[in-house]
Amino acid sequence: MNHINLYDKDATLQNILKHYYPIYEKSNKIEEHVRKAAFKMINCRTEFFGGHKYICPDCGETKIVYNPCHHRSCPECSSIAKQEWLNKQMGRLPNSGYFHAVFTIPSELNKYFMINRSIFTDILFDAVKESITGMAANPEFLGAEPGLLSVLHTWGSALPLHPHIHTLITDGGLDENGKWMKVKRSKNNDKGFFVPVKGEKGLMGVFKGKLMYKLIGLLFKNKLNLPDNIFKIDAEKEFQLLKGISWNVYIEEKTNSSKRVIMYLANYVKGGSIGNSRIKKVENGVVHFYYRNSKNSRRKEMFKLDVFEFIRRVFLHIPDKGKKIVRNHGIFSNNNKIKLNKAREYFGQLAVEEVEIKEIKREVKCNKCGKSMLNYCEVESSRQRIEREFIEKVSKLKYIA
């Protein structure tokens, strides 16, 4: 097999897939949504998707800029998508303080997540939502409904399967009368959060109990796919054992601004599991990329993977088509806009409907003089060209007949 060596700016996920994906597909079973994602990433910003022709108003230089594929796992076109998502969130979130919570499942559940990705994702989001909103409703803690923005994240820094949920939580909430309730500080509450986090009676224990209840329920309703050589009785025993250990639920210190956390989450929502800036080189069939070593104070170090293992890990984190990896709960729910605007009113903000979201426009610079170029016409895609040429041939045949 002929290997390709890629360095610096040429060492991109797109170039890796262009060369190695056809070989990878011959010996690996590829799910249809992954195949479509790979096709889009390979053809992102090429003539396949068409584009626009730009002209410089000063020197007359022209340039064709091809369209992005818009797949959420594609690092080639994630920059503007991230900024657009960030602007949308900043245009709707109240100016309260915020907590950033991370809910992680034990690694023993990864094998169940892999073969039950869709339904496992749903119960994972539901367990997070029910744990926070249920405890927050208790008058001893908050006695109100907070806002939650949750994002599913399935990878670790070296791209292994590591499902967990990041949740941005308001520092307060609306009570049943529509009044904003501030958090009741307590020495027993972790980092000023409105509920205790550690222990079986804290957020960790409640989250664990709710997720395992849902998981065991699916098992007994025969709605849970089981790994090879694992029977229902084996899975039940494993689930019962997991109920007896501590899980990892982490709360960061309160921040007075949501922007820092939202910017962090945007990297998970758009652009996939690895950005091109992390890929250093591809040499002799080995991908060299940067990662954060959790065993060494999360220092930035070099990691090496066989190129086909690298592709397998990247594909592992492509979500099912149409599956939402970002969900809003509490006063952020889509059907709770009245409550959201009530919270925004408390902080002196406009209603969401009145907020103007800043549009992101791509600026194209002239290679000769550096001035901004003008978009003056579209460039048809290769698909459109093939269809047009086919129609022209057919019409000529009809004319001859």
Phi, psi and omega in degrees: 000136178275121177271156176243136178259130182234136182226152174052236186291340178280344180278082181236160177299321180300314181292325176297314181292322179304319184273318191259341183299316179303324178288318181299319184293331182295332185241011181223144176281122184247126176291151187298320181292331177286319178300316180295321178296317179298318179299317180295315182295324178294324184259007180299134179058041173235177182296343181302320182267005181071189181183206181223145177261131180247151178227142179276124181291345182267308186250354177082003178298142179244155180208140175259128177245117183278154185284150175283162180276341178067018175281138186292345179262003184269120179284344182292330186234028186272340188301306181291322180299320178297315182294321178296317179295318179299314180298321180297317181292318181293339178277355182235341185281138176292156180276046175272176168285166182220151171246146176248116181247146178234124180248116183243138176269152177299149183298337179297339181271353183301320182295331176282323178299318185301320185259004176224038192305314185294306184288329178292320177301317181298312183288333177293313176299317182296321180295320177296311181300309184294325180295312183288309183293326179294314179289325180295330181290341179293123181302336179290337181256297182225319182067034183203174180254115179277178173254137182232130170240113186245143180229129176278133179230126188247001185236155169262180186296329178266015175073021174285167175288123183209073185292129174202164182238129173264133181228128174266124188234131179294148178273066184139186181186178180264133175276183185293345178263005179081017180263137179285124181255127178277156181294138175271109182289141179213145178296336181278347182271133182293123174053035177078004179293155188279357173225151174295144184259314185278162176088164183293333178266357177271188183300323179300311182294321180293315178299313179301314181298317182292317181293317181292326176299316180291320182292315178294325177298317177296323180299313183283342175269006181058035178253008182245120175290139181249144177298161178302141177068013174242122180262169184303318182295326177292317180296319180298317179298317180296318179297319180295322177295321181292334177292341184265002179246164177281141178255166182264101172239120189238137177239128174277161175302150180299141173243144180276358179226137180277345190299318183299314181290321179297320178297322178295316181291330181301331178293337179271332184281320183234133172109352175079192190281343180211132176272157181297333181294340180274342181274117183274312180195163172234119187220123179053042176080014179237131178265127177254120180218158181278146174212167178260117183277107182292339179275355181226054178056032179056036176291148179284118181225169180269137178236143181239137177221142169305140188301325181285328174290323176300313179298317179301317181292321177298315181294333181300335187251012175277115184290156176302147180302130177081355181279125182283124176256001174235126181223143180249135181225172182066222181287354175270355182302151182300330180267013181242032185298327179298315180293320179300315180293330176295318178294317179297323178298321179301324181266013176074028181255158176291158173297150183306321183296337183265356182277129178270117180276126182294126180279136179267119178246133180280126178262125180254125182262146178286134181291335183273308186248353177080003179280161178290135183264158181256138177277116185239351174195160178272154175246123184295149179283164179297327177295315179297321180295316179298317179296318180296315180296325178294315180297320179296319178296316181297318181295325178293321178297319179296321181295319179296318180296000000 
